[in-house]
Amino acid sequence: MARSFTREVEIDRLGARGDGVAQTPQGPVFVPYTAPGDRVGIRLGKPVDQGFAGEMLELHTAGPDRIEPACMHFHDCGGCALQHLTPAFQAAWKQGVVETALGRRDLDASLVRQIRAVAPGDRRRAEFVARKVGAGIVLGFNRRQSSKIVDLKTCLVLAPPLVALLPGLRKLLAGLIQSGATAEAHATLTDTGVDVLLSGIAPDLEGRETLASFAEEADLARLSLKHDGGSETVVQRRVPVVHFADIPVVLPQGAFLQASPAAESLMREAVLAAVGAAGPVADLFCGLGTFALPLSARMPVFAADGEAASVATLQQAAGRAGLPLRSEVRDLARRPLSAKELDRFAAIVFDPPRAGAREQAIEIARSKVPLVVGVSCAPGTFARDARVLADGGYRLESVLPVDQFVHTPHVELVAVFRR
Ligand SMILES: C[S@@+](CC[C@H](N)C(=O)[O-])C[C@H]1O[C@@H](n2cnc3c(N)ncnc32)[C@H](O)[C@@H]1O
């Protein structure tokens, strides 16, 4: 049965999800939106992670790194977890997350370089959720660990054109969602305007005309509908294009794109600097070619990813630009490139999803490729895979953390290995 009683605790650190942690006789208590050094009155909640969840009821004394959060939605909205902490604390904490993950796998944490941060307001992707409630509509992000939606008026981390979309989107969806039903709007700021992919609505002819008018009023690049079987373009006013370095790529609906262009540039600079003129290079988990395309302007590239639409787009972009790039749609968990296949390359770049690249790392570790650059948004799985490379004879040379997801507990990194 869930416990629920109040007490005062002192927060002594942040846990992996950015919650403040207080040590108590019952074990650690994880209290969201608290800072180290805070003395807070809490309600003890249900058991979690070998401890308990706690809810802050009152702040009695503020810790030295606490600041006033800038956004009116902080605490309600599940998007941000760390706005109440100074930027310097957030940076140092994220750097520590990367160092700790390496240390746990017996890798040298002193190789972690100074974290690079990006400014808030640069995030170019948002997945808004909307629900019809009575005659009105709530539109925004989910509350923390809840299906309740925070009706978003503003957002500090999103690029301003995505925030500007909210009033029009709210009006549009109010006429298209059934009462009590939920819809989603996936919005991406491309270099030619905002691209919107709507799901959870089934508009009739009149509804489609309303969608077209909205696209006009909001000056969207494209508006599409997601069905079970895929995506349908309703209006394309301009081709939605992103550039990797200077190379244009047409964005497929819903494809992966790094969340912040500034962070993407930092990561790309780090990858290009590490690879240098090594060529030929394999870019595994290449997506739309964030790294593969700029690399192919310097050397022959082989690029592989499991998403057929991304690979097709990347190949077309390379073809248009006359770049020496070959690609393959390939599930790299089930069918990783073998050590023998890898041995034709002078360098490997790999950038897997949060689950990491365990199977691919095993093959890389067996290869003779002299240089490997790993990019990751999950330090824990990265360190697991880095251990596999180290056991296979690779020497970790450097790790650059990048704070792409400002005010969240997430951190990206670019790591260089050699043998
Ligand atoms: C973090 S993204 C990186 C993409 C790209 N490097 C970039 O920077 O935009 C991870 C990529 O891994 C791909 N992916 C996920 N699971 C995969 C699998 N089992 N096999 C191959 N690719 C996979 C996704 O399609 C996605 O493009």
The ligand as a MOL file (V3000), in Angstrom:
LIG
                    3D

  0  0  0     0  0            999 V3000
M  V30 BEGIN CTAB
M  V30 COUNTS 27 29 0 0 0
M  V30 BEGIN ATOM
M  V30 1 C 19.8210 9.0960 -32.6890 0
M  V30 2 S 19.2530 8.8320 -34.3240 0 CHG=1
M  V30 3 C 20.6490 9.4020 -35.2100 0
M  V30 4 C 20.4350 9.7030 -36.6550 0
M  V30 5 C 21.5150 10.5650 -37.3130 0
M  V30 6 N 22.8500 10.0910 -37.0450 0
M  V30 7 C 21.3590 12.0220 -36.9490 0
M  V30 8 O 22.2450 12.5790 -36.3100 0
M  V30 9 O 20.3440 12.6170 -37.3060 0 CHG=-1
M  V30 10 C 19.2720 7.1040 -34.4150 0
M  V30 11 C 18.9720 6.4970 -35.7480 0
M  V30 12 O 19.0080 5.0830 -35.5780 0
M  V30 13 C 18.0500 4.4960 -36.4260 0
M  V30 14 N 17.7660 3.1640 -35.8710 0
M  V30 15 C 17.0850 2.8350 -34.7580 0
M  V30 16 N 17.1170 1.5100 -34.5500 0
M  V30 17 C 17.8160 0.9780 -35.5840 0
M  V30 18 C 18.1940 -0.3440 -35.9450 0
M  V30 19 N 17.8600 -1.3880 -35.1840 0
M  V30 20 N 18.9200 -0.5190 -37.0600 0
M  V30 21 C 19.2870 0.5340 -37.8130 0
M  V30 22 N 18.9560 1.7970 -37.5410 0
M  V30 23 C 18.2370 2.0240 -36.4280 0
M  V30 24 C 16.8930 5.4610 -36.4400 0
M  V30 25 O 16.1360 5.3180 -37.6220 0
M  V30 26 C 17.6250 6.8220 -36.3560 0
M  V30 27 O 17.8310 7.3500 -37.6370 0
M  V30 END ATOM
M  V30 BEGIN BOND
M  V30 1 1 1 2
M  V30 2 1 2 3
M  V30 3 1 2 10
M  V30 4 1 3 4
M  V30 5 1 4 5
M  V30 6 1 5 6
M  V30 7 1 5 7
M  V30 8 2 7 8
M  V30 9 1 7 9
M  V30 10 1 10 11
M  V30 11 1 11 12
M  V30 12 1 11 26
M  V30 13 1 12 13
M  V30 14 1 13 14
M  V30 15 1 13 24
M  V30 16 1 14 15
M  V30 17 1 14 23
M  V30 18 2 15 16
M  V30 19 1 16 17
M  V30 20 1 17 18
M  V30 21 2 17 23
M  V30 22 1 18 19
M  V30 23 2 18 20
M  V30 24 1 20 21
M  V30 25 2 21 22
M  V30 26 1 22 23
M  V30 27 1 24 25
M  V30 28 1 24 26
M  V30 29 1 26 27
M  V30 END BOND
M  V30 END CTAB
M  END
